[in-house]
Amino acid sequence: MSSHFNATGPGTSSRRNSHSAITPTNASTSASSPGLGTSSGPSSSGRRGSSRPNSRTSMSIDQIGDAVARRRGSRQMSNPSSPRMQPKVKDTSRKFVLDLGRQLDCGPIDPTKYETLKHIGRGAFGSVHLIKSRKENNLFALKTMSYGDQENRTHVQREIQLLIKLMHPFVIALYDLYTEGDSAKAQTMNLVMTYCDGGDLSKLIKTVRKNLDSMDASQHKDKLYSPQNFLRWFCMSCLSLDYLHSNQILHRDIKPDNIFLSASSKNCRLGDFGLAKQLGSDEDVVKTEVGTTYYISPEIVSNKGYSYPTDVWSLGCVMYELVTLNLPYYGDNLTAFVDSLM
């Protein structure tokens, strides 16, 4: 028996700003320069025509500016393809929006469709394997989650309904779904998702930290671990958060384990939306205490309502740890951690 998943949710718009500046000529310098200011007599240099009054002396700075503008305008008229001639239209569309019309059918597994290669990880809600499509030989990550009891079923359905409408180059994408297991209690849901061959930021941080502890400087020079990539990953993560927040989605679990790397393209993608929440409006706040201890914001610790800034706080903690290899806030127990945070 197959299931049917679709996506519904709001879309948003963005603004693009552009400006230009004209740097004026310094009036005091121009007035005192030879050939630009009023002459009191023939030039001592004896140059031909040096005693002739300059016609520019009768023009003010504003008049010169008007003349320059008219000259530029005539040049643009002679070149209609000039960008300045194009009408300025305010762009109110977003390049990346939620795919609200996307649908995926979920049925029993087709053994001829994918080949399982190896086990690559395990999370709080299931395991992850590397698989390959037999037809196109494309690599994917297969996330397997328990779909038996009602609590797990509700959690899985909520994550799928969110993932199915996310389409962004820096967010993990969902490509396919299928179920396994005969009985309802033993049934599992399988999510075919983007595979990132560079692992995640947590793995990179642990590797570099371990090499530093062993004083092996040569191994510390990881190709991916560089300031250029730090800035690149930070910008990509900000763009992914902007995409989510613009579509009223709160991730709530930003941490190194959930930022996945591509060793080949040096890009990163934000993943694991198990704790993500779709808000009703930009003014909504959430009070449920979720997240990973060392990356949660002060609003969560103090039992206050929180919203989009909590994701930004968590991303800041991740980037701090990536650059320094140390946690920004730490404690041997929860009380000590709260004291260091607050």
Order of alpha helices (4+ residues) and beta strands (2+ residues): beta-alpha-alpha-beta-beta-beta-beta-alpha-beta-beta-alpha-alpha-alpha-beta-beta-beta-beta-alpha-alpha-alpha
